Amino acid sequence: MSIDYNERIPNNVNLSDNRRLQRALESWQPRYIDWWRELGPDGYQEAEVYLRTAISVESGGWAHFDHVTMPDYRWGIFLAPPEKNRRIAFGDHRNDEAWQEVPGEYRSTLRRLIVTQGDTEPASVEQQRLLGKTCPSLYDLRNLFQVNVEEGRHLWAMVYLLDAYFGRDGRAEAEEMLERHSGDPDKPRILGAFNEKTPDWLSFFMFTYFTDRDGKYQLASLAESAFDPLSRSCRFMLTEEAHHMFVGETGVGRVVKRACEIMREHGLDDPERVRDYGGIDLLTIQRYINFHYSVSADLFGSEQSTNAATFYTTGLKGRFQETKIDDDHCLADASYSVPTWDDGKRHHMNAPALTVLNERLRDDYRQDCQRGLDRWNKIIAEHEIDITLILPDTAFHRAIGIFAGAHFSPVGEPVDKATWQARQNEWLPSEVDHAYVGSLMHPVNEPNQMAGWLVPPSRGINGMPVEYEYVRFA
């Protein structure tokens, strides 16, 4: 399914055949560009960036690379190829034909799902808008901007669905997604993690590893939707999302490796002394992991949720890789083990599987996150350093669900409020940590240079060398 780049809004949905929809999207487009210029990457609107642009939605050869200024990036509307005779895979409508239009009885619920997903996309661009000023290399700067423009395109994907299938209500929701802003006290973004600051590049790498990985699981669940246009939109978004998680995993890995190199070069036993030589020590990296993992875990919602059960039974949102799960895909009599916290005691119980779909998805997410930590720990082991990075316990630092308001150590031990207050700077990034990491954030804008707190990547982009001029300044 090739993309028509002769259109004002590139697309593969035959937009020119729907004049009403085309006018609505063309009316929204200048507002989007105004938002991008005001709240997108600060100070780099005229820079020429070596960006990947979708030219097809087929599995091979779908992207074109070239230098382009970001406001001229060809954002558009791209759906994955249709699946012939697609059937609904789960819920009360299992085996029915997938929907090409929105059933009236699910209209408001489906719109809420699309808006919540869509709201995260511009939010992350806003969170990251100042990072370009402290980039560790042109390679990293380009990756930041690639993430940004693709988040912008993912917003376009959700706006298309709202305009095409939800009429006046959808158009109003599309406008509001440009009116809410990350961290705004009056009009914040819908989900809490997208109102947090991303003040430095270690935070950015953690965000793209942990929070964008939550996005992977949410998109994969929506890709199972009975509403076929949503499914096809999310399937193509997942193709682009993979790069965001790659940026996070390799970015943290490069910081870990540099910390290990410093410890070995200088014969250090105390990991905190890495700071004496301009690196980010492994204990600080662990505290950043604790924060970003716990905040991202909250994005899955409460352990037990009637909303999640409704989304599933109605066919709006499935499980991760739904069709690969060996069960009846209705879950009427199934159960699933979930944690509980009652009267200061913690244990597990079996609950109806339909009501704990959030927790199952969070479990899938945790297993996926652990794979990256295993690779980071392999780097540490190769340097013969006796430190192991861990994912914090699922109860640690939670603001949503049964553990919200309770205090636990990173290994899951209950602690009282006084202990939490006394030790939280051991477990979460402190003001001192943020100040130190911030002190390292100086821009490196020469093609053959790299900041000293991380190692160069193992290879460049699209076959280009690491030292390539990935960003050209006006």
N, C-alpha and C positions, 0 to 999 in steps of 0.2 A: 504494500500500500504506500506508494510514493506520496510525498507531500508537495502540494502546489505552492511554490514560492513566488508565483506571479501575483498572488492575492495580497491585499493589504494586511490581512491576518492569515499567515500560512496555516494550512489545515488539511486534513484528509477526511473531512466530514461533509464535503460538498456544501460548504457554507454559502457559496454563490447561488445555490438553488433555494435558499431560505432568506428572502430579503428582510423580513422582520427581524430575524435573529441576527443577521449580518449588521443591520443598523444598530441594534442594541449593543452588540459587542464593539462596533466602531465608535459608538458614543462613550463606552467605558474605557476604551483604549487610551485616549489622551489623559484621563484621570489617573490611569495606571502609570503612564510615563511621568506625570507630575509627581506621583508618589515615589517612583523610583529615583528621580532626580533629587527629591527632598530627603528621603529616608533610606535610599540605597547606599552603596559604597561611597563613603565621603572622600572627596578629593580626587577621584579616579574616573569621573564620567567621560573624560576625553582621552583617556589612555587606550591604546590598542592592545587588546588581550587575546592571547592564543586560545580561543574557545572552541569547544565541541558543540556543533549544532546538528540537531536531528534533521536528516533528509529522507528518512524512511522509517517505518516501524517494523520492518522485517528483522529477523534475528541477526543477520549478517550484513556488514557494510552499511549500518544505519546512520553513521555520523560523519560529518565533514569538519575538518579542523582548519582554522585560519584566524588571522588577527582581525579583530573587529572592536569598535567602541561599544561599550555595554548598552547605552540607550538605543543603538542601532541593531542590537541582537534580535534575531527573528523569532521572537516568542510566538507561540501559536497553539493550535488545538490538535492533538494527535492521539488517536485511539489505536490500540493494538488490533491486529486483524480479527475479524469476527470468526467465531468458532461455529462451524456448520452444524445446524440442528442442536444447538446447545440446550441442555436441560438443567433445571435447578437441582443442585446436588444435596440439599439438606432441608430440614424444617418441614413445616406443614404442607408446603408446595413441592416437595421433593418429586422429581421426575416430570413435573410440568415443564412446558416450554419457558425458556428465560424471557423476561419481560423486556419489551422494547419501549414501552411507555410506563409511567408511574401509576400503579394502582391507586385509586382515590383514597382508599382506607389507610394507606401507608404514606401518604403524601407528606404530612408534617414531620413524621419520624425520620423519613429518608432525607428530607431537606436538612434536618438538624445534624444528621451524620455528615452530610456533605459540607455544611458550613463549618462544623468543628474541624474536619480535616483541612478544609481550605484555609481556615484562619491560622493554622500553624505555619503555612508556607511564607507569607510575608513577614510573619513575626520573627522567624529566624534571620531573615535578611536585615531587619531592623536591629536585632541583637548584635549582629556582626558588622555593622556599618563602619565602625571606626578601626577595625582590625588592620585594614590595609596600611595604616600609618605606622605600624610596628612589625611589618612582615619580616620573617627570618631569611627569606630568599625570594627571588622572582618566581621560582618553581612553586613555592607555597602561596605566594600572592595570586598567581594564576589559578591554583586549586581553590582558593577562597572564592574568587570571582566565578569560577565554574559552578561551584555549589550555589552561589547566590542567584545566578541567572536561571539555573534549573529549578530552584525553589520558586522563582518568579513564574516559570512556565507551569509548574504544578498548580500555582494559584489560577492561572488561565484555564487549566483543565477543569477545576471545580467551578469556576465562573461560567464556563460554557455549559456545564450541566444545569446550573441554576437558571441561566437565561433560557436554555433550550426546553427545559421540562417543567419549570415552576412559575412561569409567567411573571406577573408584577411582583409577587412575593420574592421570587428568585432574584429579580433585578435589584430589589431593595437590599437583599442580603449581600449581593455583590458590591454594592456601594458601601455598605457598612464594614466590609472587610478592609477597605482602604481608609476607614475613619477610626477604627480601633488601632492602637499602637502598643508595642511591647513596653511594659512598665509604666504606661500612662495611668496616673491615679484615678482619672475620671472615666477613661475608656480603654481599659487594659485588654489584652488578648484573652481568649476564652480559657485556655489551659495554663495553670500556674507556671510550669517549667518554661513557658515561652514569654514570661515576664521577668525572668532572671537575667542578670547581666552576663555578657560574654566579654570580660575585660582584657583577656590576654590570650595568647595562642595556645597555651596548654589547655585552657578552658575550651577553646575552639576545637582542638583535637578530641577532647573528652566529649564535647557536645556531638560532634559528628560520629563518634564511635557509639555512644550510649543513646543519645536522644534521637538521632537519625535512625538508629536501629529499632527504637520503638516505632518510628515511622514505617520502617520495613514491615513490621508485624501488623500494624494497623492497615497499611495498604494491602498486604497479602490477604487479610481477612475480608476487606472490602472487595478485593478482586474475585472473591467467591460469590459475590452478591447476585441475587436473582435478577436485579436490574442491570441488564447487559451493558448499557452505555457506561455505567459506573465501573463495572467489572473491567471493561476494555480500557478505560482511562487509567485505572490503577495498575493494570498489568504493564502498560508502557511506562508509567511513572516508576515502577520497580526497577526497570532497566537503568534509569538514570540514578536512582537512589543508591545503587551498588557503589558508585564512585564516591559518594559522600562518606560511606562507611569505610571505604578503602583509605580515604584521606585521614580519617580518625585513627584507624588501626595502625597505619604506617607512621603517622605523625607521633603518636604516643610511643611507638616502638623506637623511633629515632631519638626521642628524648631519653628513654630508658637506656639505650645503647650508649649515649654520650655520658650519662651518669656512671655507667659501669666502666667505660674507658678511663674516666677521671680517677675512679677508685683504684684501678689497676696501675695506671701510670704513676700515681703518687703514693701507692702502698697504703691506702686509707682503710682502716677498719671501721671507723665511725662514718656512717653514710651521710650524716649531716654536714661533714666537712667538704662534701662536694661543692657546697656553696662558696667555699673559699677560692675555688678555681672556676667560678662562673657557670656551673652546671645546676640542674634542678635535681635534687636528691630523691632517692627512691621513696623515702618516707613521705615527702611532700606529694609525690606522684600518687602514693596510696591514699592520702587524704583527699586528693582531687577525685580519685576513683570513687571513694566512699560517698562524696557529695553528688557527683553526676549520676552514678548508678541509682542512688536512692531517690533522687528527684525524678529520674526517668521512670523508675518502677511505679511511681505514683500515677503516671499517665495512663496506666492500664485500668485505673479505677478501683473500686472496692472489691474485696474478695467475693462477696455475694451480691448479685445485682439482678433485679427483675428487669431492668432495661436491657441488659445483655441477653437475658433469656428471651425477651420479646424480639430483639433484633434477629436472633437465631431462628426462632420458630416461624417468624414471618418471612424468612429468607433474605433479610436485608444485609446481614453480615455473618460470615461463617467463621470457622476456626482456621488456624494456620494450616495450609496444605490440606484442606478439608477432604478432598477426594482420595488422599493417600491414607486416611485413617480407616482402620478396619472395625467399623461398627455400623449401626443401623442409620446413622446420620439424622436421627430424630431425638434421641436421648431421653425419651419419655420415662424409662425405668433405669437409666444409668446413674452412677454415682462417681464422685471424684474426691480425692483426699485434699483437704484444705487446712491451713493453720487456724487455731482459735486462741483467744486470750481472754480468760475469765478469772476474775478474783485473783489476779496476780499469778495465774498459772497458765502455762503454754502447752498445748498439745495439738494433735491433728484429729480430724474427724472426717467421716465420709458424708458428703452433702450431695443433693441432687445435681447432676452434672450440668443441667440447664442453667442453674442459678450461679454457678461458679466458673463460667466461661472466661471471665476476666483473669481469674487466678491460673487457669490452664494456660492462657496465652502468656501470662507473666512467667510461668515456669518454662515455656518454650523459649522465651526471650532470655531468661537467665542462662539456660544451657548454651545458647548462641553466644552470649557475652563471654562466657567462660572460655570459649575457644580462643578468643583474642588474648585473654590473660595467660593462657597456656603458652601462646607464642611469645608474649613479653617475658614470661618466666624462663623460657628457653634461652633467651638472650642473656638473662642474668646468670643462669646456670653455666652457660658457655664461658662466662667471665669468672667462674668459680667464686661467686658471691653468695653468701648464705642468707638470702632474703627472698621471700616469696610474696608476690602481690596476690591479694585475694579480693573476691567480690564480697562486700559486706552482707551480713545476714539480711534476709528479706524484711525483718522487723526493724532494722536500723534506720533512724532518721526519716520515718514515714509521716506524711501529713494527711494521707487519705487511707481509709480502711480501718481494720480492727486495731492496728498498732498506732494509729494517729494519737498523739498526746502521751503515749507511753515512752519510756526511755530504755534503750538497749545499747549495749556495746556493739562494735562491728562484728563480733563473733556470735552475737545473739544472746548475750547474758543480760537479764533484766538488771537495771541499776536505778537508784533513786534519783530524784531531781538534783540533790546536792552533788552527787557523784558525776552526773551528766554535766552540770555547770563547771565542775572542777576539771573535767577531762575532755570536754568537747574539742578543745584546741589540739588534742592528740589525735582526734578522730576525723575532724573536718578542717578544711583550710581556714587558717586564722588570718587576722589582719596582717600579721607579720609575714605569713606565707604569701598573701596577695601582694604585699608591698615588695617582697623580694622578687617574686616572679615578674611583677610589673617593672622592676628596675632593669630586667634583662631585655625588655621589649624595645629594642632600637631597630629602626628600619634598615634592611640590607637590600639595596636596590641595584646592585651591580650583577650582571649575568654570571660572573665566575666567583661569587662570594656566598658565604653561608654563615648564619649566626653561630656562635660558639657553644650554645646550650643544646644543640641537637646535631646529629650527623647528617650528611647528605643522603638523599634517597638512593636506592640501589639502581634505579634507572629513571630516565626522563619520560616525557609524555609523547605518545604517538610516534615512538622511534626517535625522537629528538634527544640530544644529549642533555644531561642535567644542567649544563652551563648555558643552555639556549636562552635567547632573549624572549622569554615568555610574555613579558609585558613591556610595551614601548610607551614611553611617556611623551605627552604632547609638548 
